[in-house]
Amino acid sequence: MTQSDGQQDREQFVEFSALAVFVSITEAGTLTAAAKKLGLTQSAVSQVLKQIETTLGVVLIDRSTRPFRVTPAGLRFKAYAINMLLEARKISAVVRESAQTALPKIRLGLIDSFASTFGPQIVKRLHSRAEHLTIWAGYNAALRDALLGRRLDLIVTTDPLASEEGLECHELFRDPFILIIPAEYEDLTVDGLRGLSDRLPLIRYSRRSSLGVQVDVHLRRLGLEPPDRFEFDSSDTLLSMVSAGFGWALTTTLCLLQARHALGRSQIVPLPGAGVSRRFNVIARRGEHGDMPRQVAEICREVFRETVLSEMQLIAPWIGKDTYTVDSVTQAPLSSRGPLPVDGI
């Protein structure tokens, strides 16, 4: 084989690094956005795209329209590129698992109420499994964006992310809603709650949070529309306001444990009507981290059983243990799952 033949053989293959660039271009929607996401210049990204198209001899992206349009050939190439990148990422995880070595880095995002309640125990169980462990705490929306933007490897969240492809979900537990009322009131029926609502304002979670939205949905199911007066982002402030006698509130068991120091003399009572809860899940990009998402999910379940269940049995023994149990704790690709409830803070 001559040198020119060898050169031609090499040129007919797209470089592996170019696959990630092409996928980023199609997901970002513009060359500028893709360049920013990749930490490259726009001209560098444009050059990679041109090299791919030259190598393949086809147009993958029609740049004559605004926004650009991915051609049928480009869509086919994107599908193959995603599969190849996924398989490549699996290699690292599988090899490390077979050698039983720690991962070089785990970047884990935790919803605020979960981080406050479980954070130290999660770190204690995970620190030996990674050379570097990063924990982010935040709201659902921020964690979702960080996972999809590859700034986090896996997240513990109540956001189902059901519309996103390429993710795996490990269900953890349900976090039931409970009612917090001032100390002088008795346990309530729906009618009693309606009377309380007429006498005292509802202290709400902010409607900017999905937890606040879910509270409103449940109240409408009960036929209640308490007037707006107090609205807070913080469980600490919300419980303090109830304890001070300013009103009543709906919260969840995890939010209660997160801010139990602010409970004061308030009563914890069952929520009238059909039970409602939010569901916690571990979500990761499918196949990229081997068995780690399942391991993290099992650790979370263990910590939940050891902390929340035991503490809530003392605080609110009338909440049965099956209230916290999800229908299944098996892994399932998100695209194969039915819609999940919209969940909270």
C-alpha atoms as one frame of an Amber mdcrd trajectory, in Angstrom:
protein
   0.000   0.000   0.000   1.398   3.400  -0.948   1.560   6.373   1.406  -1.214
   8.114  -0.550  -3.463   5.040  -0.156  -2.898   5.079   3.622  -3.672   8.778
   3.755  -6.950   8.228   1.867  -7.917   5.395   4.265  -7.401   7.668   7.272
  -9.347  10.543   5.776 -12.503   8.535   5.187 -13.156   8.284   8.938 -14.600
  11.056  11.098 -12.444  11.722  14.149 -14.059  10.575  17.366 -13.721  13.956
  19.085 -15.741  15.521  16.264 -18.794  13.428  17.186 -19.278  15.270  20.472
 -18.916  18.604  18.710 -21.573  17.697  16.147 -24.032  16.487  18.800 -23.482
  19.694  20.777 -24.180  21.799  17.680 -27.511  20.059  17.045 -28.548  20.300
  20.710 -27.465  23.915  21.193 -29.243  25.142  18.067 -26.514  27.574  17.013
 -22.780  27.390  16.430 -22.250  30.189  18.941 -24.140  28.387  21.716 -22.337
  25.118  20.958 -18.962  26.866  21.074 -19.799  28.403  24.454 -20.904  25.036
  25.836 -17.747  23.308  24.577 -15.356  26.090  25.577 -14.226  26.572  21.965
 -14.326  29.451  19.517 -17.155  29.632  16.995 -14.680  29.366  14.149 -13.235
  26.154  15.645 -16.704  24.609  15.902 -17.534  25.699  12.360 -14.287  24.146
  11.118 -15.067  20.802  12.797 -18.499  20.742  11.175 -17.009  21.510   7.782
 -14.424  18.726   8.191 -17.138  16.179   9.046 -19.222  17.139   6.030 -16.166
  17.066   3.752 -15.156  13.634   5.048 -18.638  12.204   4.566 -19.365  14.094
   1.356 -22.840  15.148   2.502 -24.461  18.231   4.025 -25.444  17.530   7.634
 -26.691  20.989   8.588 -28.453  23.402   6.266 -27.018  26.773   7.278 -29.047
  28.747   4.730 -32.033  28.931   7.099 -32.391  30.707  10.460 -32.312  28.836
  12.705 -30.269  26.212  10.884 -31.902  22.910   9.941 -30.433  19.467  10.534
 -30.786  17.495   7.293 -32.072  13.893   7.189 -28.447  12.753   6.784 -27.526
  14.894   9.780 -30.245  13.330  11.917 -29.025   9.855  10.988 -25.418  10.827
  11.738 -26.469  12.351  15.085 -28.163   9.108  16.157 -25.030   7.095  15.370
 -22.824   9.695  17.066 -24.861   9.601  20.286 -24.690   5.795  20.399 -20.937
   5.773  19.822 -20.325   8.412  22.503 -22.492   6.498  24.952 -20.622   3.248
  24.300 -17.289   5.035  24.755 -18.371   6.443  28.106 -19.481   2.986  29.221
 -15.955   1.652  28.685 -14.470   3.731  31.485 -17.206   2.802  33.963 -17.092
  -0.920  33.125 -13.296  -1.134  33.328 -13.201   0.632  36.692 -15.953  -1.582
  38.063 -14.095  -4.726  36.972 -10.955  -3.441  38.703 -13.035  -2.309  41.730
 -11.343   1.085  41.711 -12.849   4.393  42.795 -14.224   6.736  40.205 -12.015
   9.781  39.675 -14.965  12.135  40.240 -18.630  12.037  41.224 -20.674  15.213
  40.814 -23.951  14.754  42.654 -26.809  17.258  42.867 -29.315  17.122  45.731
 -32.615  18.956  46.086 -32.421  21.334  49.087 -34.724  19.491  51.492 -32.915
  16.226  50.733 -29.441  17.755  51.138 -30.315  19.298  54.515 -31.723  16.041
  55.850 -29.428  13.454  54.248 -26.309  15.321  53.117 -23.769  14.209  55.776
 -24.886  10.557  55.681 -24.693  10.482  51.873 -21.177  11.946  51.899 -20.102
   9.448  54.572 -21.167   6.505  52.416 -19.926   7.879  49.084 -16.551   9.446
  49.879 -14.668   6.141  49.578 -16.133   5.459  46.113 -14.681   8.528  44.418
 -11.328  10.280  44.406 -13.173  13.589  44.308 -16.770  14.098  45.446 -18.722
  17.252  44.592 -22.160  17.862  46.115 -24.471  20.589  44.826 -27.647  21.560
  46.675 -30.362  23.541  44.933 -33.821  23.674  43.440 -35.148  21.198  40.887
 -34.748  23.556  37.915 -31.071  24.274  38.639 -30.266  20.573  39.117 -32.085
  19.645  35.917 -30.138  22.223  33.898 -26.828  21.118  35.415 -27.477  17.435
  34.612 -28.563  18.139  31.041 -25.632  20.548  30.650 -23.210  17.821  31.888
 -22.129  19.863  34.913 -23.502  17.114  37.188 -23.300  13.332  36.765 -26.455
  12.399  38.659 -29.099  14.167  40.702 -31.575  13.377  43.477 -34.705  15.265
  42.534 -38.488  15.307  42.491 -38.445  16.558  38.882 -39.455  13.530  36.781
 -37.606  14.773  33.628 -39.992  12.462  31.781 -39.670  14.344  28.505 -35.877
  13.964  28.299 -34.217  11.130  26.373 -31.030   9.288  27.276 -31.631   9.267
  31.045 -32.175   6.505  33.582 -34.328   6.814  36.698 -34.048   4.971  40.012
 -37.072   5.554  42.230 -36.369   6.141  45.918 -39.416   6.907  48.058 -42.511
   9.063  48.424 -42.526  12.183  50.597 -46.112  12.608  51.866 -47.737  15.979
  52.489 -48.843  16.809  56.033 -50.721  19.656  57.650 -49.131  22.050  60.164
 -51.573  24.035  62.324 -51.304  26.278  65.397 -51.241  24.427  68.713 -54.738
  25.450  69.851 -56.610  23.764  66.985 -57.870  20.191  66.982 -57.340  17.526
  64.294 -59.264  18.507  61.208 -61.628  17.023  58.666 -62.009  18.618  55.238
 -64.923  20.638  56.618 -62.845  21.584  59.638 -60.024  22.662  57.370 -62.475
  24.815  55.429 -63.480  26.492  58.691 -59.840  26.996  59.653 -59.200  28.471
  56.213 -61.967  31.011  56.861 -60.377  32.050  60.155 -56.639  31.878  59.437
 -54.641  32.483  56.234 -52.726  29.758  54.462 -48.969  30.248  54.699 -47.844
  29.163  51.251 -44.723  27.920  49.586 -43.794  30.241  46.756 -45.594  29.580
  43.501 -42.186  29.844  41.825 -41.537  26.379  43.262 -43.187  23.232  41.971
 -43.937  22.316  45.607 -46.015  25.491  45.895 -47.828  24.588  42.680 -48.591
  21.095  43.957 -50.003  22.475  47.226 -52.376  24.697  45.227 -53.480  21.769
  43.056 -54.331  19.674  46.116 -56.246  22.491  47.792 -58.342  22.909  44.652
 -59.121  19.176  44.784 -60.459  19.759  48.294 -62.521  22.690  47.054 -60.435
  25.214  48.989 -59.070  28.473  47.647 -57.506  30.284  50.598 -56.695  33.956
  49.968 -53.126  35.062  49.243 -51.377  36.673  52.157 -48.077  35.013  53.108
 -45.756  33.237  50.658 -42.226  31.980  51.414 -39.414  30.016  49.742 -38.065
  28.654  53.037 -39.503  25.833  55.151 -37.878  27.413  58.229 -39.799  30.659
  57.749 -43.018  28.871  56.850 -42.983  26.734  60.023 -41.948  29.675  62.196
 -44.944  31.647  60.933 -47.310  28.788  61.832 -45.702  28.437  65.251 -46.249
  32.161  65.839 -49.956  31.731  65.088 -50.063  33.614  61.787 -51.734  30.793
  59.874 -51.561  27.159  58.775 -49.489  25.370  56.128 -49.049  22.271  54.016
 -45.559  20.823  53.919 -43.898  17.405  53.480 -42.114  15.101  55.892 -38.669
  15.951  54.502 -39.333  19.694  54.616 -40.543  19.250  58.191 -37.362  17.414
  59.219 -35.278  20.025  57.412 -36.824  22.786  59.548 -38.036  20.902  62.635
 -36.237  23.384  64.931 -38.785  25.999  63.743 -41.826  23.842  64.524 -42.302
  25.239  68.033 -45.657  24.292  69.539 -47.369  23.699  66.197 -49.327  20.518
  65.609 -48.592  17.997  62.867 -51.844  16.419  61.699 -52.965  14.248  58.765
 -53.907  16.061  55.605 -57.679  15.705  55.068 -58.821  14.010  51.887 -56.913
  11.567  49.696 -53.205  11.355  50.466 -50.793  13.228  48.221 -47.017  12.997
  48.031 -44.038  13.873  45.900 -41.651  11.216  44.576 -37.869  11.277  44.889
 -35.638   9.767  42.181 -31.989   9.382  41.301 -31.582  10.423  37.659 -28.426
  10.047  35.570 -27.389   9.942  31.934 -28.081   6.385  30.885 -25.105   4.031
  30.720 -22.367   6.599  31.427 -21.577   5.679  35.027 -22.001   1.929  35.121
 -23.588   0.713  38.342 -22.971   3.967  40.237 -26.540   5.420  39.859 -28.025
   2.193  41.251 -25.522   2.206  44.127 -26.296   5.840  44.949 -30.028   5.054
  44.867 -29.573   2.171  47.300 -27.501   4.381  49.617 -30.262   7.011  49.549
 -32.890   4.390  50.411 -30.759   3.100  53.308 -30.274   6.593  54.714 -33.991
   7.289  54.302 -34.929   4.152  56.232 -32.422   4.905  58.981 -33.290   8.589
  59.425 -36.655   9.715  58.099 -38.637   6.599  58.938 -37.318   6.380  62.495
 -37.714  10.109  63.197 -41.170  10.379  61.650 -42.330   7.369  63.677 -41.607
   9.471  66.764 -43.008  12.743  65.414 -46.013  11.455  63.472 -46.553   7.726
  64.153 -49.909   7.839  62.335 -48.053   7.960  58.976 -47.798   4.310  57.915
 -44.490   3.057  56.513 -46.131   2.018  53.224 -47.017   5.694  52.649 -43.356
   6.268  51.818 -43.010   3.259  49.514 -42.966   3.661  45.735 -44.676   1.073
  43.557 -41.314  -0.088  42.218 -37.661   0.516  42.940 -36.384  -0.804  39.648
 -34.435   1.160  37.081 -36.270   2.253  33.956 -35.372   4.497  31.049 -37.396
   7.674  31.377 -38.767   7.351  27.864 -40.466   4.063  28.835 -42.141   5.407
  31.960 -45.551   6.958  32.275 -45.957  10.560  33.429 -44.982  11.243  37.025
 -46.452  13.869  39.344 -45.053  17.401  39.201 -42.980  17.769  42.337 -41.387
  20.248  44.689 -38.703  22.184  46.512
